[in-house]
Amino acid sequence: MEEERIALFLDFENLAIGVREALGGMEFDFEPIANALAERGRVVTRKAYADWSMFGDARQQLTRAHIELIEIPQRMGASRKNAADIKMAVDAIEVAFERDYVTTFVICTGDSDFTPLVHKLRELNKSVIGVGVKASTSALLPPACDEFLFYENLDGVEPRRGTVAPEEEQVDDATPELASLITTTLSGLLRSSGGEVLASSLKRALLRKDSTFSEADYGFRAFGELLNHLQGQEVIELSEGPGRGDPVVQFPSSGSGETEVFGLLAEVVAEQSKKGSPVYLSGLKNQLRKKDPSFSEKKFGYAGFLQFCKAAATRGVIELTWEENSGDYVVTVA
């Protein structure tokens, strides 16, 4: 595959002040951003915007990183911030139109004022990656981007978080939430594509759902490590894909506990039927949770409880009959 061509635009004052205030007074370091982008493609344009008389040390660091420093003079007073925002937006749009070989734009800021720029770049068929400090990033900006990287989560930034549990505890505690997210997304891809789902496709779908998704938030160094962990938990199954390092992701052939949970469903329906009243779909999930508080259809890749019950009916575990009077399904043991 042809590598991505990346244009980098850095709202330096926003990022530097955000790092200093949110991360215990530490100074902004560009290297973690450079390393993250090196993994994604070739950076062909680098521009940073600030009044550089205020950031002498950073000026030297960025110059060594071959970043073009765009001066926004202090004497402009209150209008300086708007001038920096406008200049950065104009330069980004100019690159988008004049250099069609640029495929990805990296906008380093947490300022919501850049949200329209992100929308316009995506309208022009450009991928947009945002970079910002979590505490100073507007809630409007990350969802607008194809991917959003929080600076404190990048490799090489210390401290990465305030107080965290040991890594192994973090992974174990996150497994149910993570399993639900992965299986729900995988199930949707399998339904829509009708074919094999590669790890790379799964990661792109996760980022479309949540541009801030990062395996690092769950204690994993790479997405492949996350998938291997879930395979060990029998949540998913991996097999060799067409490309090295990009396996096919599927649900375990054993059904990942589906047989047991369908059996639990049949048991609950049978118990409720003994009471002499019809067993309706609404309220049935609560009865299942009384038997098994950890029950969730999403762990098995189903988007909703009705879909889960229809799958059980297809396998001959239960029967679903629509009742017009109640406006609900009546559930019986098959």
C-alpha positions in Angstrom: 0.0 0.0 0.0 1.2 3.5 -0.8 2.1 5.4 2.4 0.1 8.3 3.7 1.4 11.8 3.0 0.8 13.9 6.1 0.5 17.7 6.6 1.1 18.8 10.3 -0.4 22.0 11.7 0.4 22.9 15.3 -1.4 25.5 17.4 1.6 25.6 19.6 0.3 28.0 22.3 -2.9 26.0 22.9 -1.0 22.7 23.2 2.0 24.0 25.2 -0.2 25.8 27.8 -2.5 22.8 28.0 0.4 20.4 28.7 1.8 22.7 31.3 -1.5 23.2 33.2 -2.8 19.6 32.9 0.3 17.6 33.3 1.9 19.0 36.5 3.9 21.8 34.9 5.8 19.6 32.4 7.1 21.2 29.2 5.7 20.3 25.8 7.8 17.7 23.9 7.2 17.3 20.2 9.0 14.0 19.9 6.0 11.8 21.0 3.9 13.4 18.3 6.6 12.9 15.7 6.9 9.2 16.7 3.1 8.6 16.5 3.0 10.2 13.0 6.0 8.2 11.8 3.9 5.1 12.4 1.1 6.5 10.2 3.0 7.8 7.2 5.4 10.4 5.8 5.1 13.9 7.1 5.7 16.3 4.1 4.5 19.6 5.7 5.2 20.9 9.2 4.0 24.2 10.4 3.6 25.6 14.0 1.9 28.9 15.0 2.8 31.1 18.0 4.5 34.3 19.2 7.9 32.6 19.3 9.4 35.3 21.5 7.4 33.6 24.4 8.7 30.1 23.7 12.5 30.3 23.2 13.4 26.8 24.2 10.6 25.2 22.3 11.6 27.2 19.2 15.0 25.4 19.2 13.4 22.0 19.7 10.9 22.5 16.8 13.5 23.9 14.5 15.6 20.8 15.0 12.4 18.8 14.1 12.3 20.7 10.8 9.1 22.5 11.6 8.4 25.8 9.9 7.7 28.4 12.6 4.9 30.9 11.7 5.2 34.1 13.7 2.1 35.6 15.3 3.4 38.8 17.0 2.4 39.6 20.6 1.8 43.3 19.7 -1.4 42.3 18.0 -2.9 41.9 21.5 -6.4 40.4 21.8 -6.6 39.8 18.1 -3.5 37.6 18.1 -5.3 34.4 18.9 -7.8 34.9 16.1 -5.0 35.8 13.7 -3.2 32.6 14.6 -6.4 30.5 14.1 -7.2 32.2 10.8 -3.7 31.9 9.4 -3.5 28.2 10.4 -6.9 27.5 8.8 -6.0 29.3 5.6 -2.7 27.5 5.3 -4.4 24.1 5.8 -7.0 24.8 3.1 -4.3 26.1 0.7 -2.3 22.8 1.2 -5.5 20.8 0.6 -6.2 22.5 -2.7 -2.6 22.9 -4.0 -1.1 19.6 -2.9 -3.5 16.8 -3.8 -0.9 14.2 -2.9 -1.4 15.1 0.8 -3.8 12.5 2.1 -3.9 13.2 5.9 -4.0 16.4 7.9 -2.9 16.5 11.6 -4.4 19.4 13.5 -2.7 19.8 16.9 -5.0 21.8 19.1 -7.9 21.4 21.5 -9.7 24.5 20.3 -13.3 24.0 19.0 -12.8 26.9 16.7 -11.0 24.5 14.3 -14.0 22.1 14.1 -15.3 23.8 10.8 -11.8 23.4 9.3 -11.8 19.7 10.2 -15.3 19.3 8.5 -14.1 21.1 5.4 -11.0 19.0 5.1 -13.0 15.8 5.4 -15.4 17.2 2.7 -12.3 17.5 0.5 -11.7 13.7 1.0 -8.8 14.2 3.5 -8.3 12.2 6.6 -8.0 14.3 9.7 -6.1 13.3 12.9 -6.5 15.6 15.9 -4.0 15.9 18.8 -4.8 17.6 22.0 -4.5 17.6 25.8 -7.6 15.9 27.3 -8.3 18.5 29.9 -8.2 21.4 27.5 -9.8 19.8 24.4 -13.3 20.9 23.5 -15.8 18.1 23.4 -16.8 19.2 19.9 -13.4 18.6 18.3 -12.6 14.8 18.7 -15.9 13.5 17.1 -15.3 15.7 14.1 -11.9 14.0 13.4 -11.2 10.6 11.9 -8.9 9.9 14.8 -8.0 11.9 17.9 -4.9 11.4 19.9 -4.7 12.7 23.4 -1.2 14.0 24.0 -0.8 12.4 27.5 -1.6 9.0 26.1 1.2 9.1 23.5 4.3 6.8 24.0 7.1 8.8 25.6 4.9 11.2 27.6 5.3 10.9 31.4 3.3 10.9 33.5 0.8 9.4 31.1 -2.0 9.6 33.7 -2.5 10.7 37.3 -2.9 7.6 39.4 -3.4 4.3 37.7 -3.8 0.8 38.8 -1.1 -1.8 37.9 -1.3 -2.7 34.2 -2.5 -6.3 34.8 -5.4 -5.0 37.0 -6.3 -2.4 34.4 -6.6 -5.0 31.7 -8.6 -7.4 33.8 -11.0 -4.7 35.0 -11.5 -3.4 31.4 -12.1 -6.8 29.8 -16.0 -6.8 30.0 -16.3 -3.3 28.6 -13.7 -4.0 26.0 -15.2 -7.3 25.0 -18.6 -5.7 24.6 -17.2 -2.9 22.4 -15.2 -5.3 20.2 -17.9 -7.9 19.7 -20.6 -5.4 19.0 -18.5 -3.8 16.3 -17.3 -7.1 14.9 -20.9 -8.3 14.7 -22.0 -5.2 12.8 -19.1 -5.6 10.3 -19.9 -9.2 9.7 -23.5 -8.3 9.0 -22.7 -5.5 6.7 -19.7 -6.9 4.8 -20.8 -10.5 4.5 -17.2 -11.6 4.4 -14.1 -11.8 6.5 -13.2 -9.0 8.8 -9.5 -8.0 9.1 -8.0 -6.5 12.3 -7.3 -3.3 10.4 -10.9 -3.0 9.3 -12.0 -3.6 12.9 -9.7 -0.8 14.2 -11.0 1.6 11.5 -14.6 0.9 12.5 -13.8 1.4 16.2 -12.3 4.8 15.3 -15.4 5.7 13.3 -17.5 5.0 16.4 -15.2 6.9 18.7 -12.3 8.9 17.3 -10.6 8.9 20.7 -10.4 5.1 20.9 -7.0 3.8 21.9 -5.8 0.4 23.0 -3.4 2.2 25.4 -6.4 3.3 27.5 -7.0 -0.4 28.3 -3.4 -1.0 29.1 -2.2 -2.5 25.7 0.8 -1.4 23.7 -0.7 -2.3 20.3 -4.1 -3.3 18.8 -2.7 -6.7 18.0 -1.9 -7.2 21.7 -5.4 -6.3 22.6 -6.8 -8.8 20.1 -4.5 -11.5 21.4 -5.7 -10.8 25.0 -9.4 -11.2 23.9 -8.6 -14.4 22.0 -7.1 -15.7 25.2 -10.4 -14.8 27.0 -12.3 -16.7 24.2 -14.1 -13.6 23.2 -12.8 -13.7 19.6 -10.8 -15.9 17.4 -7.9 -14.9 15.1 -6.6 -16.6 12.0 -4.0 -15.7 9.4 -5.1 -12.9 7.0 -3.9 -12.0 3.5 -1.3 -9.6 4.9 1.3 -10.0 7.6 0.2 -8.6 11.0 -3.4 -8.2 9.8 -5.3 -11.3 11.0 -8.9 -12.2 10.3 -11.1 -11.6 13.3 -14.1 -13.8 13.9 -16.2 -15.2 16.7 -14.9 -18.5 18.2 -16.1 -21.6 16.5 -17.1 -22.9 19.9 -19.7 -20.1 20.1 -18.0 -18.3 23.0 -20.4 -19.6 25.5 -23.5 -19.2 23.3 -24.7 -22.7 24.0 -24.7 -22.1 27.7 -26.4 -18.7 27.6 -29.1 -20.0 25.2 -29.6 -22.8 27.7 -30.0 -20.2 30.4 -32.6 -18.4 28.3 -34.6 -21.6 27.8 -34.4 -22.3 31.5 -35.7 -18.8 32.4 -38.6 -19.0 29.9 -39.6 -22.5 31.2 -39.6 -21.2 34.8 -41.7 -18.1 33.9 -44.2 -20.3 31.8 -44.9 -22.3 34.9 -46.6 -19.3 36.5 -49.5 -19.7 34.0 -49.2 -16.4 32.2 -47.6 -15.7 28.7 -43.9 -14.9 28.8 -43.4 -11.6 27.0 -40.1 -10.4 25.6 -40.2 -7.2 27.5 -39.0 -7.9 31.0 -37.4 -11.2 30.0 -33.9 -9.7 30.0 -34.4 -8.6 33.7 -35.3 -12.2 34.6 -32.1 -13.4 32.9 -30.1 -11.0 34.9 -31.6 -12.2 38.1 -30.2 -15.6 37.2 -26.9 -14.2 35.9 -26.1 -10.6 36.8 -23.3 -10.4 34.3 -25.6 -11.3 31.3 -25.3 -9.0 28.3 -26.2 -9.9 24.8 -23.4 -7.6 23.6 -20.8 -10.0 24.9 -21.9 -12.4 22.2 -21.9 -9.8 19.4 -25.7 -9.0 19.4 -26.7 -5.4 19.1 -29.9 -5.8 21.1 -31.8 -8.3 23.2 -34.4 -8.9 20.4 -31.6 -9.9 18.0 -30.2 -12.2 20.6 -33.6 -13.9 21.1 -34.1 -14.2 17.3 -30.8 -16.0 17.1 -32.0 -18.4 19.9 -35.2 -19.0 17.9 -33.2 -19.7 14.7 -31.2 -22.3 16.7 -34.5 -23.9 17.9 -34.0 -23.0 21.5 -37.2 -20.8 21.8 -40.1 -19.7 19.7 -41.2 -16.1 19.2 -44.8 -15.2 18.4 -45.9 -11.7 17.7 -49.1 -10.7 19.7 -51.0 -7.8 18.3 -53.0 -7.1 21.5 -50.0 -6.6 23.7 -47.8 -5.3 21.0 -45.0 -7.6 22.1 -43.5 -11.0 21.4 -44.6 -14.1 23.3 -41.7 -16.3 24.1 -42.1 -20.1 24.6 -39.6 -23.0 24.8 -39.2 -24.8 21.5 
